[in-house]
Structures are given as structure tokens and as C-alpha cells.
Amino acid sequence: MIALEVRNGRPRILCLQFEHMTTYMTPKNLHSLTAKLLALFGAGAGVFLLAAGVVQYQMKPHDLGSIIADTGVLSLVFLAVALPLFLVARRLFLAPIVTIAKAARAFGENGVAEPLDIRSNDEIQDLADAFNAAARARKKVERALIAERVRAQQASRAKGDFLANMSHEIRTPMNGVIGMLELALETQLDAEQRSYLETASSSAESLLSILNDILDFSKIEAGKLDLNPADFILSDGLSDALAPLAIKAHRQGTELGVEIDSNVPDSLVGDLGRLRQVIVNLVGNALKFTSGGEVIVRVDLAEETEADAVIRISVSDTGIGIPVEKQALIFEAFSQADSSTTRQFGGTGLGLTISSKLVVMMGGRIWVDSTPGVGSTFQFTARFGKAVQTAPSIPDYDGKLTGLRVLVVDDNATNLRIVASMLLRWRAIPTLASSGREALDHVTAASTGGAKFDLLLVDAVMPGMDGFELIEEIRTSFPGENHLIMMLSSEDRKESIDRCRALGVSLYLIKPVRQSHLLHSIRAAIATTSEYAIPKPAEENDGRPTRQLRILLAEDNAVNQRVASALLERRGHTVVCAANGREAVEKFDSNFDLVLMDIQMPEMGGFEATAVIRRMEESMSVRVPIVALTARAMKGDREQCIAAGMDSYLSKPIRPADLYDTIDELSSSSDFADVVPLAPQNELKIDLNALTTLTGGNPGLLADLASMFIADSRDMLDRIEAAIEHDDPETLEAAAHSLKGSSATLTGYDAAASAAELEELGRTMRASAGREIYARLESQIHSLNSALQRLTFRKAG
Amino acid sequence: MRILVADDDRVISLLVCGILRDLGHQTLAAFDQMQTLMFAMRSPAPHLIVLDLNMPGGAGGETLRRLKQSGRTSHVPVIVVSGTGDADAPARVRELGGAAFLPKPVDREALVTEVDRVLAATLVIVRPPDVSASRFSYE
């Protein structure tokens, strides 16, 4: 900016200042520019004043008019001289200065500097050059900075990638180490070896957790950690998270409880994995600093909108507490409350830092209240979306447990309340007992009142009478009532499990009990009792003749009896059971279509009973086919059975297919000439009926099987061919065995037979002799595959 | 129920898993001895194992022997499925603590019957899930 003042007829430059550019104005520049301007304006003003002086000098009063006219003319003359002069001056001096000023302003404001194209060969040129030099210098720095930034970004990305790779690379071998140690610990070891391996195993576990912390922390710092929101069930997620910790809590004698407020929505959308991480960290810390006492996790609803829910989770312990002056520090990185803490309790001290960052990412905050010596309560909030549709895995009421009378026995009031609320949610009727004695009173009262409990949920460890003693007492005092009992325990010990087995406990649940597990377990358990039977899936019609028969089943073993009658009833047959030969004879009448007779039975064996029945038939003038059931397939069994007057025999364990075949054979007609050979001889290489039966009429499964076999059989053929080529009997035996199995499964019996021959060649070290059989096998597999291909095509279409 | 299906033959494994899933069970497939042992020991433990007698790394009932020896898996009932021609196999399986023996090729009815029978006669143990096992889970 240029300011001029005219005083005493002389214009003067008061200041000349370019905004933001004063440093570029050297005194010399300023001086010569000033001189130039002075000369210019001096000249202009001189002309003007000279003209005015001349005018004044010649002025006379009487010709004022002409003076005015003269002055006007002179002014015009002056203007005519001054205007071009001004324009020239403007073009020469002002315009470039304005341009420079504009450029300088733009440079200052935006840092954008375009090179100025000014040619005047004077100070203005100097100014422009100085400006351009400055602009160029700045551009250069800028370019260097940009390049540096790109390099830094690349380096950071490389570091991020490295980190991501490392996390995989580190975790994979760690998994191997931990898994193998786990396996090694299961082998026969002496005490010394066991203690070494156990130490190695726990060291590996802590190393893994430290690595996880460090990797997470670096990821967060690098801004590489993203949340992966998905639908989840809060209660299940919590149980999952706390399960491993509960075992640890139990070991150190700390009670770990969870309470979820009933108004907390269970189906949420968010990153469950990260939520779990925060909870595990807080509960893990709480356990670390609490010995004995209790750690309670409480979940309630802080805020709810139509789409969102803010959940508050608090973890309270009765541990050592945190001094007030340290409370603010604990969420900072690299600052555990005391460096001695790290030494005493281990850990990176990064857990809380990671947790607090994760909580912030989840739209919440984390804080702590603590009194040293009394305990700490860590609380955090997190915002989750509410799931539009409840996920299918939610253990919700489906009607199966309505009205189920359940006695819950647990000395811990919190656990009792948790189980009770789950049961109520499923509309079962819980009765609560806080000790074995109390439970026994309830069972007695229920028994005399005629409304016995459908299910007893018993905690294993209780003061006074423990769970095992209670069950023992119930079993001896109420022998006929056959209570359905589930044991809840924190211990995963063989002795406890064996004891449960001996006491006829149906289910052994290891705490913490996941809601859905409890629900499924109860459903499964009551399904086996008669009152609450799960309907069996409808049987597919597999094309077998379904003439309904009345069958007498003589079998002393209860399990075998159940299996056989189930198999027969599935076919629509009616079964009358007898526990021994004598009972079979008593129950026998002429209306039976068939008798299944076990040979070895107490009181009266199968042979004797058959003889009696055959004698009875003479007076009834019927002959009912009798099929022997023999425990072992011995040579001569068949002859012995026929000699005893039986028609056929089946060896145990009973194969359903054999059972059905035998029954079909005997019941269809007395003409045995019509028996159809088992393997179909036609060109279609598969038995569609058998395949349909095999897959339970599930076309998807059949198609999957077929396409997998088509893919695998080609590999297997290649391996067999190579094994024959290289005379490698071991590979031949293995590959042929495998192909034999899967071909037979898919009813490719001829291929299975050829594969069996090759397997035998491999076993007897004659691999190279298999060329011919291989050629046959290849063509058999080929036609089997094309039959399967047609099949999958048909099923898909 | 959670059923671990251990068979190195993918076709048979798929078939057995498919049949069991149609019955409403959850299945997890293992293809060699090491996998079988690891999955069997991990939480949640299977309620039942359907095992091929000859697995890579564990021929001739070795896998069964080890499952029955380990305190963590000995309580899990094992139904052995085998295509062995060996007539002694069923007896040996029983000796080693197998709950049942089924010959190959797999017969659906027999499998279903045995699974129902074995599950009905078993004390079911429900262990809490183990976070480290999340990579392999029953579906």
C-alpha cells in the first residue's frame, strides 16, 4: 500500500508497505522507488502549479469570466497532459505493484504462489524477482514436505501391514505351542515332566495374552483398529466371556456373579468381540487384585432410544483398591498404579488403556470408583444398536418348559436368583432352596403332596450337605420317583463326573452356565422322559414294503430291547416285548406275524422257547416265522438255529438293514425263489433307493455327497495309479481303502470290490500287479461318477 | 447335542455330519488323529464322537485308545465306524471302551439308532465354552 500526502505543494510518500512482504523490501529498493515516484509526481505537480501561477499572475478582476474560461481551458490542457501521464504511470508502476500485492496477499493467505511475469527492468522487477524467488523456495520446501509425508505414510502403512502380518504370524505358532503343550500334558508323564510342561503351558498362555495386548495397542495407536458390528445376544456373549474367568475365580476361591437387569435388551448390534475384550480385561483385573471375596458384574440400561441402547456395565470387586491419586493415571498407557504392581501381578498394564480406547470407540466412557482396602468398581458405558430381528439363537421361550416344576438348590444367593430368573423367563416354575437340607424338605413335601419335581438343579459344592450327598439322600429316600437331576458344578473333575454317573445324574453342567446351554440341556433331558417327548422327525418312505406286522420280541437286555422295538416301530410294526423265554411263551398267540427270539436269556433260553412255541402251534394250526438273535456270529449258528425250528437268524448288534431285509423276506411270501440280489445289475451304477435312505431323503446332502465324491475320487484314482506306477504298496493300500469306503457308501459296489482287491495287493506288497484291476476300477468309477453327475443334475433341476 | 465326527474320508465325513445335522445335532469334523484329540479336548466338549477306526496318525484304534486314556475325553462316548475287514475289530473296540461299532459302508438307520441309544444312556457334561476354541466351532 502506498500513501501520499501533498504539503506545501509537494507530494510526499508517507509510507510504502507491502503487506506480508516487508522483508522482501530492501532499503535500496525502497529508496529508488521513492525517488522514481517523487520524480514522477513532482513533475506532474510542477506543471500544475506552474500553470496555476501563470494563471494567478495574469488574473485581473474585470475579466473574471475570461479567467474562469482561461482556467477551464488550462485545466483541460492540464488534464490532457496529466491523464496520459497518469495512465502511463499506472501501467508502468501501479499495475505491477498491485499485481505483486495481490500475489503476496494470496501467498500469505493460501500459500499459493504463482510465478509473476513482470518485465520492467527496475526496482519493481527486483521486487517481483524477490517474490518469485521466495515463492520458488517455498514451493521447493512444500514439495519436499509432500514427498516426506508420502514416505511417512508409506512407512506407516508398511508398519501397519507388518503389524497385521505379525499378529497372524505370532498367533499361529503360539496356537501351535499352546495346543501341543495341551496334548503333551495328556500323555503319560512323571511328576517332573508334568511340572515342566505345566510351567511351559502357563508361560505360553501369559505370553500370548501379552502379545495380544501389544498388538491391539499398536493397532489402536496406528488407527488400524476397526469395530466389526454384528448382531449378538448380550447374555450369551457375557457368559462366553466370563466362562474361562469363572474357572480361575473358582480356583482362587472368589465368587464371580453376573446380574443382567431385566430391561436390558438382549439382541444388540455391535462388536461383541471388543465388548468381550473390555469385560474380560476388567474382570481379569478384578480377579487379579482380589483373593477370596467376590467379583460382581452388573449390566443395566443407561439410555434407550428407538434405535440405540446405551448399556452400562460395572465390575465390582472386594480387592485391594486403588489410591485416589493413582485413579486418574490408570487409563494412561505405560503407567500401572505402581511399577511394583507389574512385578507382583504381571501383565503389560496396557489392558485398561486398550479398554478405555475401545470404550470410546464404542461411543461410551469408562471410569472408576475405588477405596483402598475395600474394593474397586470399574464402570463403562457403550452404545449399541438394537437388533431389528431377534437372532434365532436366543434362548427364548418356545413352550417346551411351560409349567415344568424345577427345584433349584444353591447356597449362593446370586446364582440362585440368576437361575430362577432364567427359568421364569421360560415359564417354568422354580422352587428355590439355599441348602441341601432345605432342598430335601421341598422334595419330601412335593412327594407327599403328589406333585413331584420334574427336574432338580443341584449345585455341587454347598456347606453342610453338598450336592452329591443330597442326591444320594434323594435316591435312597425316594427310590421309586426317579427324579431327573442335573448337577451344576464349577469343577471339571473326573471324580465328580464319575460320582454323578453313579448317582444317575442326567446332566453335569460346568459353571458359568450359559442360558442357551441350560435351556437346551433341560430340553434334551426332559425329551428322554416319557412326559415330555420330542417328536421324532417324520420317517421318509424309502420304498420298502410297509406291511404292518405284529411282532413278539423276546430279549432280556433292556437296551437291546429298546433299540429293536424302536427300529420295528419306525416301520409301523406293533411290538410286544418279553424279557425271557418263559414270558415269550406266555405271551405268544396265533395272531403274531413274527417272533424275534434272543438265544441266551435267563429262565428259559431261545431254543427251548422255540420248541415250546412250535408245539403250541400244532394245536393252533399256524406257523409263525421265528428269527433268532444271536450275540456272536459263530460258524454253525445258523445250522443250530434251523435245527431248533427257527427260520432265520440275525447276529447282534442288529443292523437295521439286515433286520428289515429278513423281515421283508419272511413276511412277503413263503416262496424264497423271488429273493432279489442285493447289488443292482443294471447299467445305472447307483442304487437310488439306498442313497435316498442313506441321506434321510435330504436332496441337498445327496447332491453335496455326490459332487464331493466326484472330485475326491479323481484324486484318489490319480494316487492309486501313481502308487502302482512307483510300486508303492503303502500309498496304494491307503488310497484304495479310502476309495473303497466312499464308493461303497455311494452304492458303487463294483468299484468298491475292485478297490478292495487293490487294497489287498497293497497290503501284500504287490502294488505293481494292480494295473489291470486299476483299469477296471477307473472305468467303474467313471460310470459311477456319471451316474452321480446325472443325479446331482436332476436334484438341482 | 455336539457330535465330533472324525473320519479322514471327506465323503463319509460329509455324509455322517449331514445325517446328524438333519437330526438336529451340531457337528464338527476332524480329519486326522491330532485334530480329533485337540477338538475332543477343547471346550465345549463333544457329547459324542463318531470315530473312524483308522485315522491318519492313529491306525488300528490308536485314536480311540488315546481318547479313552485322557481324563478329559474318557467320559465322551465313542461310536466307531470302520470299513476294516478284521473280524476282531468290534471286540477290540469294545475292549478299548468304544460305545458301539458300526461297519462301513455307513448305514443311516444303524447310525441314527446307535447315536440315539448312546446319547440316551450317557451322562451329558456341559462345559462352558473356551474363548481360544472359537476358531473351530460346532455348526
HADDOCK unambig.tbl for C-alpha pairs under 7 A between the chains (distance, minus, plus):
assign (segid A and resid 186 and name CA) (segid B and resid 70 and name CA) 5.85 0.50 0.50
assign (segid A and resid 240 and name CA) (segid B and resid 129 and name CA) 6.06 0.50 0.50
assign (segid A and resid 243 and name CA) (segid B and resid 128 and name CA) 5.57 0.50 0.50
assign (segid A and resid 243 and name CA) (segid B and resid 129 and name CA) 6.48 0.50 0.50
assign (segid A and resid 244 and name CA) (segid B and resid 130 and name CA) 6.25 0.50 0.50
assign (segid A and resid 494 and name CA) (segid B and resid 71 and name CA) 6.65 0.50 0.50
assign (segid A and resid 501 and name CA) (segid B and resid 123 and name CA) 6.15 0.50 0.50
assign (segid A and resid 505 and name CA) (segid B and resid 123 and name CA) 6.69 0.50 0.50
assign (segid A and resid 506 and name CA) (segid B and resid 123 and name CA) 5.06 0.50 0.50
assign (segid A and resid 506 and name CA) (segid B and resid 124 and name CA) 6.36 0.50 0.50
assign (segid A and resid 507 and name CA) (segid B and resid 123 and name CA) 5.49 0.50 0.50
assign (segid A and resid 507 and name CA) (segid B and resid 124 and name CA) 4.70 0.50 0.50
assign (segid A and resid 507 and name CA) (segid B and resid 125 and name CA) 5.77 0.50 0.50
assign (segid A and resid 508 and name CA) (segid B and resid 124 and name CA) 6.02 0.50 0.50
assign (segid A and resid 508 and name CA) (segid B and resid 125 and name CA) 4.49 0.50 0.50
assign (segid A and resid 508 and name CA) (segid B and resid 126 and name CA) 6.00 0.50 0.50
assign (segid A and resid 509 and name CA) (segid B and resid 125 and name CA) 5.72 0.50 0.50
assign (segid A and resid 509 and name CA) (segid B and resid 126 and name CA) 4.51 0.50 0.50
assign (segid A and resid 509 and name CA) (segid B and resid 127 and name CA) 6.14 0.50 0.50
assign (segid A and resid 510 and name CA) (segid B and resid 126 and name CA) 5.85 0.50 0.50
assign (segid A and resid 510 and name CA) (segid B and resid 127 and name CA) 4.85 0.50 0.50
assign (segid A and resid 510 and name CA) (segid B and resid 128 and name CA) 6.05 0.50 0.50
assign (segid A and resid 511 and name CA) (segid B and resid 128 and name CA) 6.44 0.50 0.50
assign (segid A and resid 512 and name CA) (segid B and resid 128 and name CA) 6.40 0.50 0.50
assign (segid A and resid 513 and name CA) (segid B and resid 128 and name CA) 6.67 0.50 0.50
assign (segid A and resid 528 and name CA) (segid B and resid 120 and name CA) 6.91 0.50 0.50
assign (segid A and resid 563 and name CA) (segid B and resid 113 and name CA) 6.80 0.50 0.50
assign (segid A and resid 655 and name CA) (segid B and resid 110 and name CA) 5.88 0.50 0.50
assign (segid A and resid 656 and name CA) (segid B and resid 109 and name CA) 6.05 0.50 0.50
assign (segid A and resid 656 and name CA) (segid B and resid 110 and name CA) 5.63 0.50 0.50
assign (segid A and resid 694 and name CA) (segid B and resid 107 and name CA) 6.38 0.50 0.50
assign (segid A and resid 694 and name CA) (segid B and resid 108 and name CA) 4.91 0.50 0.50
assign (segid A and resid 695 and name CA) (segid B and resid 19 and name CA) 6.21 0.50 0.50
assign (segid A and resid 696 and name CA) (segid B and resid 19 and name CA) 6.92 0.50 0.50
assign (segid A and resid 701 and name CA) (segid B and resid 18 and name CA) 6.18 0.50 0.50
assign (segid A and resid 705 and name CA) (segid B and resid 11 and name CA) 5.94 0.50 0.50
assign (segid A and resid 705 and name CA) (segid B and resid 14 and name CA) 6.71 0.50 0.50
assign (segid A and resid 705 and name CA) (segid B and resid 15 and name CA) 6.58 0.50 0.50
assign (segid A and resid 708 and name CA) (segid B and resid 11 and name CA) 6.23 0.50 0.50
assign (segid A and resid 709 and name CA) (segid B and resid 11 and name CA) 5.94 0.50 0.50
assign (segid A and resid 738 and name CA) (segid B and resid 9 and name CA) 6.40 0.50 0.50
assign (segid A and resid 741 and name CA) (segid B and resid 83 and name CA) 6.49 0.50 0.50
assign (segid A and resid 741 and name CA) (segid B and resid 104 and name CA) 6.75 0.50 0.50
assign (segid A and resid 741 and name CA) (segid B and resid 105 and name CA) 6.22 0.50 0.50
assign (segid A and resid 742 and name CA) (segid B and resid 11 and name CA) 6.09 0.50 0.50
assign (segid A and resid 742 and name CA) (segid B and resid 12 and name CA) 6.29 0.50 0.50
assign (segid A and resid 744 and name CA) (segid B and resid 105 and name CA) 5.64 0.50 0.50
assign (segid A and resid 745 and name CA) (segid B and resid 105 and name CA) 4.79 0.50 0.50
assign (segid A and resid 745 and name CA) (segid B and resid 106 and name CA) 6.25 0.50 0.50
